[in-house]
């Protein structure tokens, strides 16, 4: 500790930082054990973190590169909004939740496509209608069922978005007395947390049966999730193009 303090004082007393002899004399006195107060103050100003851009090599401004309605507060916000969809704050929030939901479905789909084909050998776009499937359906039947069920769920989400917590869960789980487990524990739209949605405690802790969110962990996980979600959505777009040519991801990889 003494060696470190001495090295620090020597560095502060260098002519590079303090050219005056008066300051160096005061510092020398401090090294000798005398309490002195210098009339000069060393002020260090930390530079503000530059806003991240989706085109890092371009330094120009403008709403195409650096839209004014994106201030970097959203996880994974790099200023990408060339069509100006997020100018309205209400719809910016809606588009972010839509991106999050689509990204989560895409991540689940990518894993399911690889595992499903590796297990059964059936291309993912033919799995539902395969005769050996547990419940074979035609493409039209699967599409109609999905539109019916997902349409109902999405309509409920739409209503809840503009009127939070208006879609109660008690009626959906009348057999359960633990409806509070399905409530929003973090208070943030799209990140419910809680004992049911975060059972392993990645973004919070369980104390005396009460879920306590950890803000720092949640922020890190939100950024990681949106990055993985975007990669998964791009992967699904590639899978769709491959399916149009009768190819599969595993086939494209030669597996």
C-alpha positions as CSV (number, residue, x, y, z in Angstrom):
1,X,0.0,0.0,0.0
2,X,2.9,2.4,0.9
3,X,4.6,1.6,-2.4
4,X,1.5,2.3,-4.3
5,X,0.9,5.6,-2.5
6,X,4.4,6.7,-3.2
7,X,4.2,5.8,-6.9
8,X,0.9,7.8,-7.1
9,X,2.4,10.9,-5.5
10,X,5.5,10.7,-7.7
11,X,3.3,10.5,-10.8
12,X,1.1,13.5,-9.6
13,X,4.3,15.4,-8.9
14,X,5.8,15.0,-12.3
15,X,6.5,18.2,-14.4
16,X,4.1,16.8,-17.0
17,X,1.1,17.2,-14.8
18,X,2.3,20.0,-12.5
19,X,5.0,22.3,-14.0
20,X,5.1,24.8,-11.1
21,X,7.7,24.4,-8.4
22,X,5.2,25.4,-5.7
23,X,3.0,22.4,-6.3
24,X,6.0,20.1,-6.4
25,X,7.2,21.4,-3.1
26,X,3.7,20.8,-1.5
27,X,3.7,17.2,-2.9
28,X,7.2,16.7,-1.6
29,X,6.0,17.8,1.9
30,X,3.1,15.3,1.6
31,X,5.6,12.5,1.0
32,X,7.4,13.5,4.1
33,X,4.3,13.0,6.2
34,X,3.2,16.7,6.5
35,X,-0.5,17.4,5.9
36,X,-0.8,20.1,3.2
37,X,-3.6,21.4,1.1
38,X,-2.8,22.3,-2.5
39,X,-4.5,25.3,-4.0
40,X,-4.8,23.4,-7.3
41,X,-7.4,20.8,-8.0
42,X,-7.0,17.9,-10.5
43,X,-10.4,17.6,-12.2
44,X,-11.1,14.5,-14.3
45,X,-14.1,14.7,-16.6
46,X,-15.3,11.3,-17.9
47,X,-16.3,11.4,-21.6
48,X,-19.9,10.5,-22.3
49,X,-20.5,7.1,-23.9
50,X,-21.1,7.6,-27.6
51,X,-24.5,6.5,-28.9
52,X,-24.1,3.1,-30.7
53,X,-25.1,3.1,-34.4
54,X,-26.2,0.4,-36.7
55,X,-23.7,1.7,-39.2
56,X,-20.6,2.3,-37.0
57,X,-18.4,3.4,-39.8
58,X,-20.7,6.3,-40.7
59,X,-20.3,9.4,-38.4
60,X,-23.0,11.5,-40.1
61,X,-26.3,12.3,-38.4
62,X,-29.8,12.6,-39.7
63,X,-32.8,10.5,-38.9
64,X,-31.7,7.7,-41.3
65,X,-28.5,7.1,-39.3
66,X,-29.4,8.6,-35.9
67,X,-33.2,9.0,-35.5
68,X,-34.1,11.5,-32.8
69,X,-36.9,9.3,-31.5
70,X,-34.5,6.6,-30.5
71,X,-32.4,7.7,-27.6
72,X,-30.6,4.4,-26.8
73,X,-32.8,3.6,-23.8
74,X,-34.3,0.4,-25.3
75,X,-32.2,-2.8,-25.0
76,X,-30.4,-3.3,-28.3
77,X,-31.2,0.1,-29.6
78,X,-28.7,1.0,-32.3
79,X,-30.8,3.6,-34.1
80,X,-32.1,1.3,-36.8
81,X,-35.5,2.7,-38.0
82,X,-35.1,3.8,-41.7
83,X,-38.9,3.7,-42.2
84,X,-39.6,5.9,-39.2
85,X,-42.0,3.4,-37.6
86,X,-41.1,4.4,-34.1
87,X,-41.8,8.2,-34.4
88,X,-45.0,7.7,-32.3
89,X,-43.9,6.8,-28.7
90,X,-46.9,4.6,-28.2
91,X,-46.3,2.6,-31.4
92,X,-42.6,2.4,-30.7
93,X,-43.5,0.5,-27.5
94,X,-45.8,-1.7,-29.5
95,X,-43.2,-2.5,-32.2
96,X,-40.6,-3.3,-29.5
97,X,-43.0,-5.8,-27.9
98,X,-43.9,-7.2,-31.3
99,X,-40.2,-7.7,-32.0
100,X,-39.7,-9.4,-28.7
101,X,-42.6,-11.8,-29.2
102,X,-41.7,-12.7,-32.8
103,X,-38.1,-13.1,-31.7
104,X,-39.0,-15.5,-28.9
105,X,-41.1,-17.6,-31.3
106,X,-38.3,-17.6,-33.8
107,X,-35.8,-18.8,-31.2
108,X,-38.1,-21.7,-30.2
109,X,-38.7,-22.5,-33.9
110,X,-35.1,-22.7,-34.8
111,X,-34.3,-25.1,-32.0
112,X,-37.4,-27.1,-32.8
113,X,-36.6,-27.3,-36.5
114,X,-33.1,-28.7,-35.9
115,X,-34.0,-31.1,-33.2
116,X,-37.2,-32.3,-35.0
117,X,-35.5,-33.1,-38.2
118,X,-32.5,-34.7,-36.5
119,X,-34.9,-36.9,-34.5
120,X,-37.4,-37.9,-37.2
121,X,-35.6,-37.2,-40.5
122,X,-38.7,-35.3,-41.8
123,X,-38.4,-31.8,-43.2
124,X,-39.9,-29.2,-40.9
125,X,-42.3,-27.9,-43.5
126,X,-43.7,-31.4,-44.0
127,X,-43.7,-32.6,-40.4
128,X,-47.3,-31.7,-39.7
129,X,-48.8,-33.6,-42.6
130,X,-46.6,-36.6,-42.4
131,X,-48.6,-39.9,-42.1
132,X,-46.4,-41.1,-39.3
133,X,-47.0,-38.0,-37.2
134,X,-49.0,-38.3,-34.0
135,X,-51.8,-36.1,-35.4
136,X,-51.3,-35.6,-39.2
137,X,-53.0,-32.5,-40.6
138,X,-52.9,-30.8,-43.9
139,X,-51.2,-27.4,-44.3
140,X,-54.6,-25.7,-44.6
141,X,-55.8,-27.3,-41.3
142,X,-52.7,-26.3,-39.5
143,X,-52.8,-22.8,-40.8
144,X,-56.5,-22.4,-39.9
145,X,-56.0,-23.7,-36.4
146,X,-53.0,-21.5,-35.8
147,X,-54.9,-18.4,-37.1
148,X,-57.8,-19.2,-34.8
149,X,-55.9,-19.9,-31.6
150,X,-53.1,-17.3,-32.1
151,X,-55.6,-14.7,-33.3
152,X,-57.5,-15.1,-30.0
153,X,-54.3,-14.9,-27.9
154,X,-53.0,-11.9,-29.9
155,X,-56.3,-10.0,-29.6
156,X,-56.0,-10.4,-25.8
157,X,-52.4,-9.2,-25.9
158,X,-53.5,-6.2,-27.9
159,X,-56.1,-5.2,-25.4
160,X,-53.8,-5.8,-22.5
161,X,-51.1,-3.6,-24.2
162,X,-53.3,-0.5,-24.3
163,X,-55.0,-1.3,-21.0
164,X,-52.4,-3.1,-18.8
165,X,-53.6,-5.9,-16.5
166,X,-57.1,-5.7,-17.9
167,X,-57.0,-9.3,-19.1
168,X,-57.2,-11.1,-15.8
169,X,-55.8,-14.6,-15.4
170,X,-58.2,-15.9,-12.8
171,X,-60.8,-16.9,-15.3
172,X,-58.1,-18.6,-17.4
173,X,-57.0,-20.8,-14.6
174,X,-60.1,-21.4,-12.4
175,X,-58.6,-24.5,-11.0
176,X,-55.5,-22.6,-9.7
177,X,-55.3,-20.4,-6.6
178,X,-51.9,-19.1,-7.5
179,X,-52.9,-16.6,-10.1
180,X,-50.4,-14.1,-8.7
181,X,-47.6,-16.3,-10.1
182,X,-48.7,-15.3,-13.5
183,X,-48.8,-11.6,-12.8
184,X,-46.1,-9.1,-13.9
185,X,-43.4,-9.2,-11.1
186,X,-41.0,-6.7,-12.8
187,X,-43.6,-4.0,-13.7
188,X,-42.1,-3.9,-17.3
189,X,-44.2,-4.7,-20.3
190,X,-43.0,-7.9,-22.0
191,X,-40.9,-9.1,-19.0
192,X,-43.2,-10.6,-16.4
193,X,-40.6,-12.4,-14.4
194,X,-42.0,-14.0,-11.2
195,X,-42.0,-17.6,-9.9
196,X,-43.6,-18.9,-13.1
197,X,-41.8,-17.1,-15.8
198,X,-38.4,-17.1,-14.1
199,X,-38.4,-20.3,-12.1
200,X,-34.6,-20.6,-12.1
201,X,-34.1,-17.0,-10.8
202,X,-32.0,-15.7,-13.7
203,X,-33.3,-12.2,-13.2
204,X,-34.4,-12.2,-9.6
205,X,-34.4,-14.1,-6.3
206,X,-37.1,-15.8,-4.3
207,X,-37.1,-14.8,-0.7
208,X,-39.8,-16.1,1.7
209,X,-41.9,-17.1,-1.2
210,X,-41.8,-13.6,-2.8
211,X,-40.0,-13.0,-6.1
212,X,-37.7,-10.0,-6.0
213,X,-36.4,-8.9,-9.4
214,X,-32.8,-7.9,-9.9
215,X,-32.7,-4.8,-12.1
216,X,-29.0,-5.2,-13.1
217,X,-29.4,-8.9,-14.1
218,X,-32.6,-8.1,-16.0
219,X,-31.0,-5.4,-18.1
220,X,-28.2,-7.7,-19.1
221,X,-30.6,-10.5,-20.0
222,X,-32.9,-8.1,-22.0
223,X,-30.0,-7.1,-24.2
224,X,-28.8,-10.7,-24.7
225,X,-32.3,-11.8,-25.5
226,X,-33.1,-9.2,-28.1
227,X,-29.7,-9.9,-29.8
228,X,-30.4,-13.7,-30.0
229,X,-34.0,-13.0,-31.0
230,X,-32.9,-10.9,-34.0
231,X,-30.4,-13.6,-35.1
232,X,-33.2,-16.2,-34.8
233,X,-35.6,-14.2,-36.9
234,X,-32.9,-13.8,-39.7
235,X,-32.3,-17.6,-39.4
236,X,-36.1,-18.3,-39.9
237,X,-36.1,-16.0,-43.0
238,X,-33.3,-18.1,-44.5
239,X,-35.2,-21.3,-43.6
240,X,-38.3,-20.0,-45.5
241,X,-36.2,-19.3,-48.6
242,X,-34.7,-22.8,-48.3
243,X,-38.1,-24.4,-47.9
244,X,-39.2,-22.7,-51.1
245,X,-36.5,-24.6,-52.9
246,X,-37.3,-27.8,-51.1
247,X,-34.3,-27.7,-48.9
248,X,-33.8,-27.9,-45.1
249,X,-31.3,-26.3,-42.8
250,X,-29.6,-29.6,-42.0
251,X,-29.6,-30.5,-45.8
252,X,-27.9,-27.1,-46.5
253,X,-25.3,-28.0,-43.9
254,X,-24.7,-31.4,-45.5
255,X,-26.1,-33.2,-42.5
